[in-house]
Amino acid sequence: MLHRGNACGEHISTDAKEKHLNPQEDNNVMSRIALITGASKGIGKAVALGIANDGFDIWLNYRSDHDAAKTTRVEIEKLGRTCVLLPFDVSDWQAVEQSLDPLLEQATPFVLINNAGFARDGIFGLMSDTQWQDVLNVHLNGFFHVTRKLVPHMQRARCGRIINIASTSGQTGMPGQVNYAAAKSGLIGATKALARELAKRNILVNAVAPGFITTEMTTRLPLEEYIKNIPQGRPGTPEEVAGCVRFLCSEMSSYVTGQVLAVNGGLYM
């Protein structure tokens, strides 16, 4: 288990620490809560379980897989943490506001992890408007809608962590994934710009860029072909990605911001 410490380190006063125990008294006080988008399964689920094990309560967003979300909630609760399920589409700004506004009146999460995403691969010359727009809407607009809601609260609390799940595809590009690569590289650029903007408020913004990770999204891909290009000779696991996210949520990363932490077995260096 990573060192828990307190949510804002030395920036929390004695009075604020007392209010932290009852965040309803002051929604500017940072709470040991993590909001994770797209967290009902795959990398998002592994992250949720990992940081719950590190002492965070979870606001768990997902779009439509209610059964998977409920299963993840049970596993989080077995770790002794609370889990609030938030079914909404991150690309829908009205749904984002309706879901988050009531919660943000009560508490401010210390951590935001923008993980929601999906791929709609295809040859660029044959790519439809829908394939292009849907991927950018979830990855980039989703990041914007959710992060915009939390940043003012984090700024008032003067601390926080924002972690964006990018991709090796956004660093090096992949054929058949122009839409996905564009979205993930855009997310990396947004990470760096926002890190510069928020650093003086003690809000750290970083990205984690997974390579080929064994998830539901990659089950239909030709594994044998992909691992030929991975120096470690194997795909990664969601838990290995989660380990890097857990580091960025901990006090051990207190001087890390604007960085892209690659988790790819050497696929891209």
C-alpha positions in Angstrom: 0.0 0.0 0.0 1.3 3.5 -0.9 1.8 6.1 1.8 -1.6 7.7 2.5 -0.7 11.0 4.2 -3.4 13.6 3.9 -5.1 15.0 0.8 -3.2 18.3 0.6 0.0 17.6 2.5 1.2 20.6 4.5 -1.3 22.8 2.8 -4.1 21.7 5.1 -4.4 23.7 8.3 -5.5 22.2 11.6 -9.0 23.7 11.2 -9.1 22.4 7.6 -8.1 18.9 8.8 -11.1 19.0 11.2 -13.4 20.1 8.4 -12.0 17.4 6.2 -13.6 14.8 8.4 -16.9 16.4 7.6 -16.6 17.8 4.1 -20.3 18.8 4.0 -19.4 21.8 6.2 -17.2 23.3 3.5 -17.1 22.1 -0.1 -13.7 23.9 -0.6 -12.0 21.4 1.8 -10.3 18.6 -0.1 -11.6 15.1 0.5 -9.9 11.8 0.1 -12.0 10.9 -2.9 -11.1 10.0 -6.5 -13.4 10.5 -9.4 -12.6 8.0 -12.2 -14.3 8.0 -15.5 -14.9 4.8 -17.5 -14.1 2.7 -14.4 -16.5 -0.2 -14.5 -14.0 -2.6 -16.1 -10.5 -2.8 -17.7 -7.9 -0.3 -16.8 -10.4 1.9 -15.1 -11.5 -0.8 -12.8 -7.9 -1.8 -11.9 -7.2 1.8 -11.1 -10.3 2.1 -8.9 -9.4 -1.0 -6.9 -5.8 0.1 -6.6 -6.4 3.5 -5.2 -9.3 2.3 -3.1 -6.7 0.0 -1.5 -4.6 3.1 -0.9 -7.4 4.7 1.1 -9.5 6.6 -1.4 -13.3 6.6 -1.6 -14.4 6.3 -5.2 -16.8 8.2 -7.4 -17.1 5.7 -10.2 -18.3 6.9 -13.6 -19.4 4.5 -16.4 -21.7 4.8 -19.4 -24.0 1.8 -19.6 -22.6 -1.5 -18.2 -24.6 -1.4 -14.9 -23.7 -5.0 -13.9 -20.0 -4.5 -14.3 -20.2 -1.2 -12.3 -22.1 -2.9 -9.5 -19.5 -5.7 -9.4 -16.7 -3.2 -9.1 -18.5 -1.3 -6.4 -18.8 -4.5 -4.3 -15.1 -5.2 -4.7 -14.3 -1.6 -3.6 -16.5 -1.9 -0.6 -14.8 -5.1 0.4 -11.6 -3.0 0.7 -13.4 -0.8 3.3 -14.0 2.2 1.0 -17.2 3.7 -0.3 -18.2 3.8 -3.9 -20.7 6.1 -5.6 -21.9 4.9 -9.0 -22.3 7.7 -11.6 -23.8 6.5 -14.9 -23.3 9.2 -17.5 -21.7 9.8 -20.9 -18.7 12.1 -20.5 -19.3 13.5 -23.9 -22.7 14.9 -22.8 -22.0 18.1 -20.9 -25.5 18.3 -19.5 -25.3 14.7 -18.1 -21.9 15.6 -16.6 -23.3 18.6 -14.8 -26.5 16.9 -13.6 -24.4 14.0 -12.1 -21.5 16.0 -10.6 -23.0 19.2 -9.3 -24.9 17.7 -6.4 -21.8 15.8 -5.3 -19.5 18.8 -5.6 -21.7 20.8 -3.3 -20.7 18.3 -0.6 -17.1 17.5 -1.3 -14.1 18.1 -3.6 -12.2 15.1 -4.8 -8.4 15.1 -4.4 -8.0 13.0 -7.6 -9.6 13.1 -11.0 -8.7 10.3 -13.4 -9.9 10.8 -17.0 -10.0 7.2 -18.3 -13.2 7.0 -20.3 -12.5 6.1 -23.9 -13.0 3.6 -26.7 -11.6 2.9 -30.2 -13.3 2.9 -33.6 -10.5 1.9 -35.8 -10.5 2.2 -39.6 -8.6 3.1 -42.7 -8.4 6.9 -42.8 -9.7 7.3 -46.3 -12.8 5.3 -45.5 -13.3 6.7 -42.0 -16.8 8.1 -41.4 -17.7 11.4 -39.8 -19.2 9.4 -37.0 -16.1 7.3 -36.4 -14.0 10.5 -36.2 -16.4 12.6 -34.0 -17.4 9.8 -31.6 -13.8 9.1 -30.6 -12.8 12.8 -30.2 -16.1 13.5 -28.4 -15.4 11.0 -25.7 -11.6 11.4 -25.3 -11.3 15.2 -25.7 -14.7 16.7 -25.0 -15.1 14.2 -22.2 -11.9 15.4 -20.6 -13.0 19.0 -21.0 -16.5 18.5 -19.6 -15.4 16.6 -16.5 -12.2 18.4 -15.7 -13.8 21.8 -16.2 -16.3 20.9 -13.4 -13.6 19.9 -10.9 -10.8 22.4 -11.5 -12.5 25.5 -9.8 -13.1 23.4 -6.7 -9.5 22.1 -6.7 -8.2 25.7 -7.2 -10.1 26.9 -4.2 -8.8 24.0 -2.1 -5.3 24.7 -3.5 -4.4 21.1 -4.2 -5.3 18.1 -6.3 -4.2 15.6 -8.8 -5.5 15.2 -12.4 -4.3 12.1 -14.3 -5.3 11.6 -17.9 -5.1 8.1 -19.5 -3.5 8.6 -22.9 -1.9 6.0 -25.1 1.2 5.0 -26.9 -0.8 5.6 -30.1 -1.0 9.3 -29.1 2.8 9.4 -28.8 3.9 7.5 -31.9 0.8 7.1 -34.1 -0.7 3.8 -35.3 -2.1 2.9 -38.7 -5.8 2.5 -38.7 -6.1 4.7 -35.6 -5.8 8.3 -36.9 -8.9 9.3 -34.9 -7.7 7.6 -31.7 -4.1 8.9 -32.1 -5.4 12.4 -32.7 -7.6 12.2 -29.6 -4.8 10.8 -27.4 -2.1 13.2 -28.6 -4.6 16.1 -28.0 -5.0 14.8 -24.5 -1.3 14.8 -24.0 -1.1 18.4 -25.2 -3.9 19.4 -22.9 -2.2 17.7 -20.0 1.0 19.7 -20.4 -0.8 23.0 -20.9 -3.1 22.5 -17.9 -0.1 21.4 -15.7 1.5 24.8 -16.4 -1.7 26.6 -15.6 -2.4 24.9 -12.3 1.0 24.2 -10.8 1.0 27.4 -8.6 -2.2 26.1 -7.0 -0.5 22.8 -6.1 -2.6 20.9 -8.6 -0.5 18.3 -10.4 -1.5 17.2 -13.9 0.0 14.2 -15.6 -0.7 11.6 -18.2 -0.2 7.8 -18.2 0.2 6.3 -21.7 -0.4 2.6 -21.8 0.8 0.5 -24.7 -0.7 -2.9 -25.6 -2.6 -3.9 -22.5 -4.8 -7.0 -22.1 -8.3 -5.7 -21.8 -11.7 -6.2 -23.5 -10.7 -3.6 -26.0 -7.7 -5.6 -27.2 -9.1 -9.1 -27.3 -9.9 -9.1 -31.0 -6.4 -7.9 -32.0 -3.7 -10.3 -33.3 -1.6 -10.6 -30.1 1.2 -12.6 -31.8 1.8 -9.8 -34.3 1.8 -7.0 -31.7 4.2 -8.6 -29.2 6.8 -8.9 -32.0 7.3 -5.1 -31.5 7.4 -5.1 -27.7 10.9 -5.5 -26.3 9.5 -7.2 -23.2 7.8 -9.7 -25.4 4.4 -9.6 -23.7 1.3 -7.4 -23.3 0.8 -5.4 -20.1 -1.9 -5.8 -17.5 -4.4 -3.3 -16.3 -2.8 -3.6 -12.8 0.5 -2.5 -14.2 -1.1 0.6 -15.6 -2.9 1.1 -12.3 0.4 1.0 -10.4 1.7 4.0 -12.2 -1.6 5.9 -11.6 -1.3 5.0 -7.9 2.2 6.5 -7.8 0.9 9.8 -9.3 -1.9 9.8 -6.7 0.6 9.5 -3.8 2.8 11.9 -2.0 5.8 10.2 -3.7 5.0 12.1 -6.9 4.7 15.5 -5.2 7.3 17.1 -7.6 5.9 15.5 -10.8 3.7 17.5 -13.2 3.2 17.9 -16.9 4.7 14.4 -17.6 3.7 11.5 -19.7 4.4 8.2 -17.9 4.7 5.4 -20.5 3.6 1.9 -19.6 4.4 0.0 -22.8 7.1 -2.7 -22.2 9.5 -0.7 -24.4 7.2 -0.4 -27.4 7.9 3.3 -27.6 11.0 5.0 -26.0 
